[in-house]
Amino acid sequence: MKNPDEREIIKTFQKRFGKTGFLADDVEVIKIGSCKFIAKSDMLVQSTDVPPRMKIADIARKSMVACVSDFSCKGVKPQFATISLSIPRGFTQKMINDLADGFASASKEFGLKIVGGDTNQGKELVIEVSMFGAGNKKIPSRGSAKIGDIIATSGPFGYSSSGLKIILNKYKANPRFLKKCMGKVMRSTPRLQFGLQAAKYFSSSMDSSDGLSITLNDMSEQSKKRFVIFGFPTEYDIVEFAAKNKIDLKDLVFCGGEEYEMVFTVSPLYLHQIRKMARKLQVPLFEIGYVARGKDVVLMEKFKPKKIKRCGWIHLRS
């Protein structure tokens, strides 16, 4: 019997907790009295989540970005956070100061307050962030896409995966492209303001941090609809980088990860509003497909549908 991966472990716990009908989503919505309480927890582990060359302050920021991105795609503002740390022996006071500076800077950047947490000793740096917000408005789920909806992303895909290939596998790139990729790898910025304004028009939405293919497949499965993709959400310099280094463009775009972009579906009736918001906030909107009757995620190649299989980052498998 093979060892379970992240998805199988989650299913095991759900059964033990009596949540057999539970559907995974980006945030937890709990009704307390007349108010909806929104919560999200995410964990950063140095050996699996931190690329080489990342500064300690940026590691702290990244641990918060993961939760903020989940709030963003639901249109909910995170208000408070707790942080729990596993610190290895050998961490100097300067390193602790850099961690503190990263958390303080990120909390100011995203407009939230850190209210507590825990500190412990471990073999490597581990940061667990829990974020909280509140609100009574309708929150789009991963599984509420409607037939005829347009599928869109809040930005391009491929820069993070290209950057990791440059760092880890020594792929070649021109200085301008390298700078763009390093910015995405080291300091990704979730589209919080766009999400807060636009999510009321989304029929479904999901943060994409483990890979676009995983995101699209999760949304398709939960919506019980077919996602038809007719365009790549990417830029020409990604296409050029893939061609020069003989990399499959589909792998860069669909099987990467760490983008922290939102993927959403929206009725054609609301496209004008979404486009207007994106222009105002300088969000590079990509309309990549539509929702149809059926199942699976398919890419139209020469007018023929080809299934996009689940690929990306899955803990304990990837």
N, C-alpha and C positions, 0 to 999 in steps of 0.2 A: 504494500500500500504506500502510495507516494505521500509526502508530507503536504499538509494543506497550505494554500497560498492565502493572501489577504482576504480575498472575496469569500473563500470557503470558511475561514476563521470567523468572519463577521456573521455568516449564516448560522454557524454553530452557536455563537453567543445569542443570536436572535431567538433561536429555538429554546435555549435555556431560560431566556427572559420572558418567554411566552409571547413573542412577537412574530408568529409565523406569517402573518399577513403584512408585515412591515415592509415598506419600500424605502430604500436608501434615498436620501436627498442631501442637499448642500448644507442645510441648517435644520435644527430641531425646533419645531413650533409647539409650545406648550401653553395652553390656556389656563390662566390663573385669575379667577374671578371674571371680570369683563375685559381683561387685557390679554393680548397675545405676547408671550415671553419668548424671545428668539435666542437660541444658544448654538454655539459651534465650538468644537475642540479640534485642535490639530497638533501634531507632534513633528518636530524636526530632529533628526538624528544625524550627527556629524558625518558618520561613515557612509551614509546612503543619500543624504540630502544636500550636502555641502560640496560644491565643486572646488577644485584647487584654485588658489589665488584669491578666494573670497575673504574680504576683511571681516574681522569679528563684529564690527558695528553693522555690517551688511548682513551677517548671519542672523543677528538679533532682529533686524528689520524683516528679513525674509520669513522668519517664523511668524511674524504678525501679518505679513502680506497674504499668507495662505488663508487665514480666517477672513480677512477683509475682502478678499476676492469672492469668497462664498456668500458673504453678506451682499456684495455688490450685485451679483446676478439675481438676487431676490428683491432688490430695491429697498433694503433695510439698512439703516445706519447703525453701525456698531457704536455702542456708548461706553461700555466698560470691558475690562479684560483682567484676567488673572494669569500669572506666569509662574510655571514650576520649572526648576532647573536641576539638571544633573551635571555637576562640575567635576572634572577629573583633577587629581592631584597635579600640581605643577602650574596651574593657572596663576599668573602673576596679578598684582594689583592693577597694573596697566590693562591687562586683558579684561579684568572685571569692569574697570572703568569704561572700556570700549563697548562691552556688552550693555552696560547701563546707558551709555550715550545713544546706542542704537535703538534701544527700547524707548527712551525718552523722545528721541527725534521722530520715530515712527508714530508714537501716540499723538504727537503734535500734528504730524502730517495728515493723519487719518481722523483727527478730531475726536479722540476717545481718551478715557482715563484708566490708568492701570491701578487697580485697587487692592492687589494682594497676590498671594501665591505661595510657593514653597521652594526651599533650596536643599539639595542633598548631594552626596558624593557618589560619583560613578566612574566607569572606565573611559567614557568619552562624553563630550558635550551633548546633552539632550535638552531640548526646550519644548515644553508643552504649553500651548497658549489656548485659553478658553475665552471666548468673546460673547457679549450679551447685548441685546437690544430689545426694543418693545415696539408694538404698533398693532393697530386693528385692521389695517387694510389687507386686501387679498394678496397673498404671496404666490407667485407662479411656481408650480412644481416641475419636476423633470418630466412628468408623465402626462401632461395635459395639452399636448400638441393636437391641432385640429387639421382635418383634411383641407388642403388648399392653402394652408399657412406657408409663408416664406421662411426659409431657414437662413439665419445670418450669424455673423460673428462680429465682435467688437474690435477686431484688429487682425493683423496678419499672423500666420503660423509659419514656422520654419527657422526663425532667427535663434531661438533657444537651442533647438537641436543642432543647428549649424555651429553655434558657439561651443557647445559641448564636444562636437566632433573636432573642432579646431584645438580645443584645450587638451582633450584626452587622446586624440588620434593623430595630432599634428597635421591636419589638413591645411592646405594653403588658401589664403584669402588676401585681398587687397586691404590696405589700412582702413579705408572708409567703411567697408563691409565688416571688418573685424571689430571696429569700434561700436558699430550698431549692434552686433551680436553680443559683445561683452556687456553692453549696457543692459540688454535683455536678460542675460544670464545672471549678472551680479545685482541688478536693481530693477526687477520687474515692477511695474506699477499697475495695480488693478484699476478698472474703470469705475471707481466708486460713484463719482458725480453723475456719470451717464446712467448707471444702474438706478440711482435714486430717482432720476427724472423719467427714465424710459420704461422701467419694469412694469408699470401699471398697464402698458400696452402689450406685454409679452403674454402669449398663451402658455408657453413653457420656457424654462431656462435652466442652465447648468454652468457652473464654473468649469473651465477646461485647464486642468493642471497635470493630469496623468496622460494626456494625449488626446488629440481630436477624435481619433477613431473610437476610443473608449467612450468619450463624451457622447458622440452621435449614436453609438450603439445602445448606451444606457437610456438615452432619451427615446429612441425608437422602440426599444423593448418595453419601457414603462408606459409609453403612449399607445402601444399596440398599433403602430402605424409604420408605413414604409417611408424612409427618408431618402429622397432622390437628390443626389448631388450632381450639379452640372458645372461647377466651377471650383477652382482651388483658391482658398483664402490666403493668398500669398503675394509677394512682390517680385518684380523682375530680377532683382539682385539675388534672390534665393534660387530662382530658376537657373541663373547664370552660374552660381556657386555649385549647384548640383551637377550641372553639365560639365564644368571644368574638372570636378573631382570624381566624375563618374559615379555619382550617388543617385539612387532612385528618388526622384522628386516626391513621389507619393509617401515614401518612408519619412522624409524630412518633414512633410506637412502633416501627415496623419498619425505618425507613430512616435512623435517626439515627446513633448511634455514640458512642464514648467512655464507655459505661456501666461497663465493667469488671465486669460481672456474669457469673456462670457459667450456662450453659444445659446441662441434663443430662437424661438419661432414666433411669428407675428402675423396677424391677419393682413392681407393686402390693403384693407380699409385704413390701417394705421401706419402704413409705410411712410407716408408723407411726414407724419409727426416724428417718426423715428429718424428719418433722414435729416430733418431740420435740426433735431437735438444733436445728432452726431456732428453735423457741420459746425454748430455753435460751440460745441465742446472740443472740436478738433479730434474726434474719434474716427479712425479709418474704418468705416463700415464695409463689410463684405457680405453681399447677398449670394449665397452659394447653392441654394436648392429649394425644394418644396416638399411638403408633406402629402403623401398619397395613401390610398387604401392598400393594406397588405402588411408585410413585415420586412425586416432587414434594412440595412443601409447600403445603397447601391450608387456607384459612380457611373455616369453616362460617358462611355468611350465609343466614339464613332457611332452614336445613336443606339448602342447596345449597353444594357445595364450589367455592371460587374460588381459583385458583392465586396464591400469594404469590411474585411475581417477585423476583429478586435485586436489592436496592437497598441503598445505604449508601455507605461510603467505600472507594474503590479508587484507590490511588496511580496517577498519570499518566492517570486517566480522570475521576475525580470533580472 
